[in-house]
Amino acid sequence: MHPLETFSQWRRRWFGWLPINQQWERSAEEVAPEQHDDWLLDPINQQEASALFPHLSKERAFLQYQKIRLQMREQEQRGY
């Protein structure tokens, strides 16, 4: 479990009874960057994919890099 998830669980347990709407409970739409600043919307760079996965062929590295980007987008609940 990631340390921030542990902190979030602890925070919810100890401060969940307070009737305060806290700033860190914002939705994904509220914290999403502007479209021109969103690096996940940039086209995939073949050189970057090959550098991240040097043990894979170019096609497999490209697919793996795209898979990671989609997983990051899903985790941040930013949609596709």
PyRosetta script that sets phi, psi and omega in degrees:
from pyrosetta import init, pose_from_sequence

init()
pose = pose_from_sequence("MHPLETFSQWRRRWFGWLPINQQWERSAEEVAPEQHDDWLLDPINQQEASALFPHLSKERAFLQYQKIRLQMREQEQRGY")
pose.set_psi(1, 138.4)
pose.set_omega(1, -179.1)
pose.set_phi(2, -71.5)
pose.set_psi(2, 144.5)
pose.set_omega(2, -179.1)
pose.set_phi(3, -58.2)
pose.set_psi(3, -32.7)
pose.set_omega(3, 178.6)
pose.set_phi(4, -70.1)
pose.set_psi(4, -32.7)
pose.set_omega(4, 175.8)
pose.set_phi(5, -67.1)
pose.set_psi(5, -40.3)
pose.set_omega(5, 177.0)
pose.set_phi(6, -61.9)
pose.set_psi(6, -45.0)
pose.set_omega(6, 177.8)
pose.set_phi(7, -61.8)
pose.set_psi(7, -40.9)
pose.set_omega(7, -180.0)
pose.set_phi(8, -63.4)
pose.set_psi(8, -42.4)
pose.set_omega(8, 177.8)
pose.set_phi(9, -64.4)
pose.set_psi(9, -42.9)
pose.set_omega(9, 178.6)
pose.set_phi(10, -62.5)
pose.set_psi(10, -43.9)
pose.set_omega(10, -179.9)
pose.set_phi(11, -62.7)
pose.set_psi(11, -43.9)
pose.set_omega(11, 179.8)
pose.set_phi(12, -65.1)
pose.set_psi(12, -37.4)
pose.set_omega(12, -180.0)
pose.set_phi(13, -67.2)
pose.set_psi(13, -43.8)
pose.set_omega(13, -175.0)
pose.set_phi(14, -85.5)
pose.set_psi(14, -32.8)
pose.set_omega(14, -175.6)
pose.set_phi(15, -113.2)
pose.set_psi(15, 6.8)
pose.set_omega(15, -178.4)
pose.set_phi(16, -66.6)
pose.set_psi(16, -23.0)
pose.set_omega(16, -178.0)
pose.set_phi(17, -81.0)
pose.set_psi(17, -12.9)
pose.set_omega(17, 179.3)
pose.set_phi(18, -73.8)
pose.set_psi(18, 136.5)
pose.set_omega(18, -179.6)
pose.set_phi(19, -84.7)
pose.set_psi(19, 42.2)
pose.set_omega(19, -176.9)
pose.set_phi(20, -110.2)
pose.set_psi(20, 132.0)
pose.set_omega(20, 173.6)
pose.set_phi(21, -84.3)
pose.set_psi(21, 107.1)
pose.set_omega(21, -172.5)
pose.set_phi(22, -85.8)
pose.set_psi(22, 148.4)
pose.set_omega(22, -177.1)
pose.set_phi(23, -62.8)
pose.set_psi(23, -30.0)
pose.set_omega(23, -176.7)
pose.set_phi(24, -80.0)
pose.set_psi(24, 3.3)
pose.set_omega(24, 177.2)
pose.set_phi(25, -100.2)
pose.set_psi(25, 30.9)
pose.set_omega(25, -179.6)
pose.set_phi(26, -75.7)
pose.set_psi(26, 155.2)
pose.set_omega(26, -179.8)
pose.set_phi(27, -78.0)
pose.set_psi(27, 166.9)
pose.set_omega(27, -179.1)
pose.set_phi(28, -64.2)
pose.set_psi(28, -33.8)
pose.set_omega(28, 179.2)
pose.set_phi(29, -66.3)
pose.set_psi(29, -32.5)
pose.set_omega(29, -179.3)
pose.set_phi(30, -73.6)
pose.set_psi(30, -30.4)
pose.set_omega(30, -177.6)
pose.set_phi(31, -101.2)
pose.set_psi(31, -3.4)
pose.set_omega(31, -179.4)
pose.set_phi(32, -67.0)
pose.set_psi(32, 141.9)
pose.set_omega(32, 178.6)
pose.set_phi(33, -72.0)
pose.set_psi(33, 165.0)
pose.set_omega(33, 174.6)
pose.set_phi(34, -62.8)
pose.set_psi(34, 156.2)
pose.set_omega(34, -174.9)
pose.set_phi(35, -60.5)
pose.set_psi(35, -36.4)
pose.set_omega(35, -179.3)
pose.set_phi(36, -74.6)
pose.set_psi(36, -15.8)
pose.set_omega(36, 177.5)
pose.set_phi(37, -100.1)
pose.set_psi(37, -2.1)
pose.set_omega(37, -175.1)
pose.set_phi(38, -84.4)
pose.set_psi(38, 103.0)
pose.set_omega(38, -177.4)
pose.set_phi(39, -69.5)
pose.set_psi(39, -17.5)
pose.set_omega(39, 178.1)
pose.set_phi(40, -72.7)
pose.set_psi(40, -15.8)
pose.set_omega(40, 177.6)
pose.set_phi(41, -88.3)
pose.set_psi(41, -10.3)
pose.set_omega(41, 178.8)
pose.set_phi(42, -66.1)
pose.set_psi(42, 149.2)
pose.set_omega(42, 176.4)
pose.set_phi(43, -64.1)
pose.set_psi(43, 152.7)
pose.set_omega(43, -177.9)
pose.set_phi(44, -74.2)
pose.set_psi(44, 132.7)
pose.set_omega(44, -179.3)
pose.set_phi(45, -94.6)
pose.set_psi(45, 121.0)
pose.set_omega(45, -178.6)
pose.set_phi(46, -64.3)
pose.set_psi(46, -36.7)
pose.set_omega(46, 179.6)
pose.set_phi(47, -66.3)
pose.set_psi(47, -40.8)
pose.set_omega(47, 178.8)
pose.set_phi(48, -66.0)
pose.set_psi(48, -40.9)
pose.set_omega(48, 178.5)
pose.set_phi(49, -62.8)
pose.set_psi(49, -42.5)
pose.set_omega(49, 179.1)
pose.set_phi(50, -67.3)
pose.set_psi(50, -34.8)
pose.set_omega(50, 178.4)
pose.set_phi(51, -69.7)
pose.set_psi(51, -35.6)
pose.set_omega(51, 179.5)
pose.set_phi(52, -73.5)
pose.set_psi(52, -32.8)
pose.set_omega(52, -177.5)
pose.set_phi(53, -128.4)
pose.set_psi(53, 70.1)
pose.set_omega(53, -176.6)
pose.set_phi(54, -69.2)
pose.set_psi(54, -19.0)
pose.set_omega(54, -178.3)
pose.set_phi(55, -82.2)
pose.set_psi(55, -7.8)
pose.set_omega(55, -179.0)
pose.set_phi(56, -104.4)
pose.set_psi(56, 160.6)
pose.set_omega(56, 173.8)
pose.set_phi(57, -68.4)
pose.set_psi(57, 168.1)
pose.set_omega(57, -176.9)
pose.set_phi(58, -61.0)
pose.set_psi(58, -42.2)
pose.set_omega(58, -179.1)
pose.set_phi(59, -66.6)
pose.set_psi(59, -43.6)
pose.set_omega(59, 179.9)
pose.set_phi(60, -67.7)
pose.set_psi(60, -38.0)
pose.set_omega(60, 177.6)
pose.set_phi(61, -63.8)
pose.set_psi(61, -41.5)
pose.set_omega(61, 177.8)
pose.set_phi(62, -60.7)
pose.set_psi(62, -45.9)
pose.set_omega(62, 179.8)
pose.set_phi(63, -66.3)
pose.set_psi(63, -40.3)
pose.set_omega(63, 179.1)
pose.set_phi(64, -65.3)
pose.set_psi(64, -41.4)
pose.set_omega(64, 178.7)
pose.set_phi(65, -63.7)
pose.set_psi(65, -42.5)
pose.set_omega(65, 177.8)
pose.set_phi(66, -64.5)
pose.set_psi(66, -39.4)
pose.set_omega(66, 178.6)
pose.set_phi(67, -61.7)
pose.set_psi(67, -43.4)
pose.set_omega(67, 178.8)
pose.set_phi(68, -63.5)
pose.set_psi(68, -42.2)
pose.set_omega(68, 179.1)
pose.set_phi(69, -62.7)
pose.set_psi(69, -40.7)
pose.set_omega(69, 178.3)
pose.set_phi(70, -67.2)
pose.set_psi(70, -37.4)
pose.set_omega(70, 176.7)
pose.set_phi(71, -64.3)
pose.set_psi(71, -39.9)
pose.set_omega(71, 178.1)
pose.set_phi(72, -63.9)
pose.set_psi(72, -41.9)
pose.set_omega(72, 179.0)
pose.set_phi(73, -64.2)
pose.set_psi(73, -40.9)
pose.set_omega(73, 178.9)
pose.set_phi(74, -65.7)
pose.set_psi(74, -42.4)
pose.set_omega(74, 179.2)
pose.set_phi(75, -63.3)
pose.set_psi(75, -34.8)
pose.set_omega(75, -179.9)
pose.set_phi(76, -85.7)
pose.set_psi(76, -0.9)
pose.set_omega(76, 178.5)
pose.set_phi(77, 54.3)
pose.set_psi(77, 46.2)
pose.set_omega(77, -178.2)
pose.set_phi(78, -101.1)
pose.set_psi(78, 1.1)
pose.set_omega(78, 179.8)
pose.set_phi(79, 77.9)
pose.set_psi(79, 179.7)
pose.set_omega(79, -179.0)
pose.set_phi(80, -114.9)
pose.dump_pdb("model.pdb")
